[in-house]
């Protein structure tokens, strides 16, 4: 009866290299086919180049001993180093951080030189590369782990963890080979303790490539959602975002019974600015108004462009007296010229405070009535309507 040995290698190293080559080549092909103009700033184009370089490197390494050593060791190691450097650059581009080209070029040059000098003694290059690439992978993992966006956190942390693990595994394998004294027939030697490491390497390739692609997709979706919720002219959240925020704040007020105020603002004589100076001057006036409004608010206050020249501000934990004080501060803050040779911007403000049982429509209606009363009483003033 044959007894299965759990520690007996299931595959050889060349087969694993060929499997990685096929996986990387398939991914590179899809990345090239699916690339768009939107990928210029997120690092995905650089990542595609990295995947392409890595697939060619594994293809050459899988045929080591059958190709001249300058091709498998020299060119193979050069392509591998280029791939590692490009992955690093792509991650930094995705994170919006700078990277040092000189040391990356130096890394590629040194790895290429070691591979060329070691020739068919592939263990030498593997040991050296293990320590060098391990450091790069730790840097990748550290960068991805720090301060991810909330919507990207889970996927980004998984990819970061893979890089951190690889940053530990590569130097440990290099140290093991160094202690074992593996020399010439490295690619054909039994895998024994190395098999789990290479299987992890295969999984690493799959997870990090799919993970990075998913990160780019999730960020693009988040940016689309943000654009859908943002007014393009003023940069403030728009009416759609206001409806969502109002529903949330009302639910919070009902649970906590904390005071909650709504403030409506309207730029005075806006039609006159448009008629006398043109729509461009009107747009500049609205943008200037929004900037001053946002600058004068507290951290917890939420400003929105309600529509046209009307704006709305949600004021959590604010009673009628607090809303009146804040509205007066805003009135003074926005009463400045819109720009060079531009007329003075003034605004009228109407405020109301949440009462138990109020709906969003009830709050908006009361704030609107207070606003129009401010306009009827001469503009550039604050009015409050309670219940």
KASUL-V611084 format. One record per run of one state. SS is the DSSP state (helix for helix, strand for strand, loop for the rest). FROM is the first residue (numbers start at 1). LEN is the number of residues. If there is no record, write none. Layout:
<<SS | FROM | LEN> <SS | FROM | LEN>>
This chain:
<<loop | 1 | 12> <helix | 13 | 22> <loop | 35 | 2> <helix | 37 | 4> <loop | 41 | 3> <helix | 44 | 19> <loop | 63 | 1> <strand | 64 | 1> <loop | 65 | 2> <strand | 67 | 1> <loop | 68 | 1> <helix | 69 | 27> <loop | 96 | 5> <helix | 101 | 18> <loop | 119 | 3> <helix | 122 | 24> <loop | 146 | 4> <helix | 150 | 31> <loop | 181 | 5> <helix | 186 | 3> <loop | 189 | 3> <helix | 192 | 37> <loop | 229 | 1> <strand | 230 | 1> <loop | 231 | 6> <strand | 237 | 1> <loop | 238 | 1> <helix | 239 | 18> <loop | 257 | 3> <strand | 260 | 8> <loop | 268 | 2> <helix | 270 | 8> <loop | 278 | 1> <helix | 279 | 18> <loop | 297 | 5> <strand | 302 | 6> <loop | 308 | 2> <strand | 310 | 7> <loop | 317 | 3> <helix | 320 | 15> <loop | 335 | 2> <strand | 337 | 1> <loop | 338 | 6> <strand | 344 | 1> <loop | 345 | 2> <strand | 347 | 7> <loop | 354 | 6> <helix | 360 | 17> <loop | 377 | 5> <strand | 382 | 3> <loop | 385 | 3>>
